[in-house]
Amino acid sequence: MEKDINRIKVALVENKRTNKWLAEQLGKDPGTVSKWCTNTLQPNLETLVRIAECLGVDVKDLLWSNKKNT
């Protein structure tokens, strides 16, 4: 069972941005960004920080928490 790790797609929607826009900002292939958004592929930590900067969010906001609320 695959597990969603990142919230990049959610953050893009919240910021009213598209995969294509993010790909242009990062100089990446739109297909790569699409894979990040579907959690098929994960960006490295440096790229995750750049994504957070582009979206104006904290890098923690791009990751699903591994802690359960009790």
N, C-alpha and C positions, 0 to 999 in steps of 0.2 A: 504494500500500500504506500503510494507516494504521499508525501506530506508537503503542504504549502509552507514555504520558509519565508518568502518575502511578500511585502504588501505594495510592491511598486505599482501595480495596476490600480489598486485602491487609491494610492497617493496621487496618481495621475488624474483620476476621476475627480477626486476632492479638489484638485487644483485646476480643473477644467483644461487639462493638457492631453495631448495624444502621444501614442508611441512614436509616431513620425517626428513630432516636435522634439521629444527626448533624444531620439537617434541623431537628429541634426545638432542638438546642443552638445552631445558627447562625441560626435564624429564617428558614430557606430552605425553598423548596418541595421536597418529597421527590423530585419528578421531576427537579429540577435536580441533586440529590445523586446520583440514579441515573445521570444522564448523566456526571457526574464519574467515577463508579465504573466505567463502561464505556468511559471515555476518548473519549466522543462529544463532550464539552464539557470545557474545562479551567477550573478556578477561577482567579481573579486571585491575585496574590502575597499580598495582604492576607488574602484568604479562606484561602489555603493555610496561612498562619501561624496563623490562628484554628483551623483544623482540627487542626493539630499540637498546639496548646494543649489543645483538647478531648480529644484522644487521649493526651496526655502523652508525645508523641514529638518528636524533633528534626524540623524541617521537611525536612531532607535525607532522612529515612526515608520521606517521602511521594513521592519522585521516583525513577524508575529511573535508574541511572547511565548516562552516555553513554560511559564509558570501558570498554574491554574488558580483562579480566584476561589478562595475558600470562605 
